[in-house]
């Protein structure tokens, strides 16, 4: 799959937000990393993968994919900040457990605070896609949900979100 469309859509949304919110002179990289970590936590909470003490079921598939693409918005934003938009996901083995995958992603987010090399970002991008796979989503489903949520985010900006 070619991910260029995702990066282009995210670039348009980011530029709009920066312009309309007067953020041209703001450094947003660490805020985006934190936003990604928060969104990842919201996703984990909806999957309930770590809640061994609870019998409650995970949220619906629709809720989970919406939370997933919220995180994807920030994965793409971090790539744009670093100038890595021609990403080819790695095929290496990763976690087979959803909880382990979340922890792996948190480690990569933290690593990107100080190590901004392309290989580190490519790992984050690849492992985020792997999380989607572990959650049962196809790339086509992720694409469609991302495009839909990106449109919602533009509408929110129209409405003064």
N, C-alpha and C positions, 0 to 999 in steps of 0.2 A: 504494500500500500504506500502511496505517496502522501506524506503528511503536510505538504506545502499548504494546502487549503486551510488546515487547522491553524497553522502559524499566521497565515494572512488574515484570517478572521479575527484571531486574537490580537494581532497588531492593530487592526482597525478599531477594535473595542478599547484597547489600551490607550491609543492615541486620542480617542474621543474623551475618555475619562481624564487623561492628563490635561488636555486642553480645557475642557469644561469645568474642571475643578481647580484650575490654576496651579498645576503641579509641575510645570516645565522645569523648575529649578530644584525639584525635590529628588532625593535619592530614594528610590522605591524598592531596591533589590532586597534588602533584609525584611522589609514589610511584606514583600511578596513571599519570601521564604516562610515567614511566620504565618501568613494567610494560608499557605499550602499545608503547613503542619496542622493548623486549626481545622481546615477542611478535611484533612486526612482523619483527624480525630472524630469529626462529625460522621464521616463515612463508617469508621470502625464502630461507632456507637449504634448506627442503624443496622449494621450486620450482626451486632451482638456476639461476634466471634470470640471475644475474650471474657464474656460474662458467664463463667462457669458456675456461678452461684444462682443463676436465674433459669427458670424454665420457659420464660417468655420467648416467643418466636421472633426472628428477625423482621424488620420492616418489609414492606412489599418490594418486589423487584423494581417497580417504577421509582420508588423513593430511593432505593439504593443506587440505581444508575444515575439519578439526578444528583445525588451527593457525589458520586464518582466523577461526573463531568464538571462539577464545581471545582474539584481538585485539579482536574485536567486543565481548566482555565489557568490555574497558577503554575502548573508544570510548564505549560507553553509560555507563559509570561516570563518565567525564569530563563527559559531558553532564548527568548527574544532579548532579555537584558544582557545575556552573555554572548549573543550573536551566533548561537547554534540553532539554526533552523533547517538545516539539511541533514536531519538525523536519520540514521539507519539503525533500528533497534538491534541490540545484541541478541544472539541466540543461545547464550550460555545458560546453564542450569541455574535455577534459582529456587527459592523456597517452594515447597509443595503444600504448605500449610498457610492459611489466610492470616492467622495471627503472626506467624513468623514473617510473612511478606510485609505486613504493616510495620513491624519493628525494623526490617531491612530498609524500608522507605524512610522512616524517621532518621535512621543513621545516615542515609544519603543526603537528606535535607540538611542535617547538621554539618556534614562534610562540605557541602557546597558553600557554607559560610566562609571558609578559608581556602578551599581547593576548588577553583573555578575552571579547571581544565575540562576540555570537551569530553574526555572519557568518563569523568565523574557525572557530568550532565547526561550523557548518553546512557549511563547506568540507571540514573533516576528515571529517565523517559522509558527505558526498556522495562524496568521493574514496575513502573506504574501501569504500563500496558499488561504486564504479567498479572498484576493484581486484578485488573478487569477480567482477564481470562479465568483466574481462580474464582472470581465471583460469578462466573457463568455467562459473561457477555462476549459477543463476537465483535470484531472490529467494525463491522457494519452497524451494529446496534450502538456502539460507542460513538461512531461518527454521527449518526442520526440524532442521538441524544445531545451531543455537543453542539451541533448546528442549531437545534431547537432551543437549547439553553442560551446560546450566544444571542439569538434573536430576542429572547426574553430579557436578557441583560441590556440590550439596546433600548427596549421598550421601557425598562426601569429607568434608564438615564433620561429618556424623553419625559418621564413622569416625575423627575426630580428626586430619584432614589438617594 
